[in-house]
Structure formats: structure tokens, C-alpha cells
Amino acid sequence: MKLVLAVVQDKDSQRLSSALVENNFRATKLASTGGFLKAGNTTFIIGTEDEKVDEVLEIIKDNCQHREQLVAPVSPMGGNADSYVPYPVEVEVGGATVFVVPVEQFLQF
């Protein structure tokens, strides 16, 4: 058995959740926050049999797209912030960060 942890952008969360249900995978969703953009994420916790891991990964890949987003950089720490003019920069967001870990024991009460 494997535990799949998938951190996805909130914009992809509902689409991924629906796709998992349609394919008979149960998941627990947790609200989380990214460190770089401080933006909302959703972390999915999915337990599945070893032979179904590739199917879960394909569902995640199909429903979590990369996209470009403009963000305003944070003003520098220290120094004179009065002369600092933040220009938006384009960064790639979205997609998914996925961890697959072995499960030694699974219990359901």
C-alpha cells in the first residue's frame, strides 16, 4: 500500500477532487499555504494499493496545470524601502508537488 501526498494550487483543487471521486479514489483534503508565494494550496492525502499508484498520478497530472501569474515582489528587508518600486514579475504556478511513500500498516475504525 502507498500514501500519496499531493500539494496542488487551490484553483486545481475542485477539479482534482471530482476526478478522484469519478475514478473511485477516496482522499482527505487539507487547506495549506505555500511558502514562496504565500498562496493557498490544498494538500490531498490518498491511500491506495501499489498497483493503482500510476493511475492516481495520472489523474493528478491531468487535472493540475501549470500557469503563469504576475506577482508583486516583497520589499527588501533593511535599507531604505522608500525608493523601492516593486514591479510585478511573472512566475510559473500550479501543477502539483507529489510524494509517494510506503505504508507499513493501514487501519480504519
ZIMO-V380888 format. One record per pair of residues at least 24 apart in sequence whose ideal C-beta (glycine too) atoms are under 6 Angstrom apart, sorted by sequence separation. I is the first residue (numbers start at 0). GAP is how many residues later the second one is. If there is no record, write none. Layout:
i = {I | I}
gap = {GAP | GAP}
This chain:
i = {68 | 65 | 66 | 66 | 65 | 12 | 64 | 65 | 9 | 63 | 9 | 63 | 6 | 7 | 6 | 22 | 59 | 5 | 4 | 18 | 3 | 2 | 18 | 1 | 15 | 1 | 14 | 1 | 3 | 11 | 5 | 7 | 8 | 8 | 7 | 5 | 6 | 5 | 4 | 3 | 1 | 2 | 2 | 0 | 0}
gap = {24 | 26 | 26 | 27 | 28 | 29 | 29 | 29 | 30 | 31 | 32 | 32 | 34 | 34 | 36 | 36 | 36 | 38 | 40 | 40 | 42 | 44 | 44 | 46 | 47 | 48 | 48 | 51 | 52 | 52 | 54 | 56 | 84 | 85 | 88 | 90 | 90 | 92 | 94 | 96 | 98 | 98 | 100 | 102 | 105}
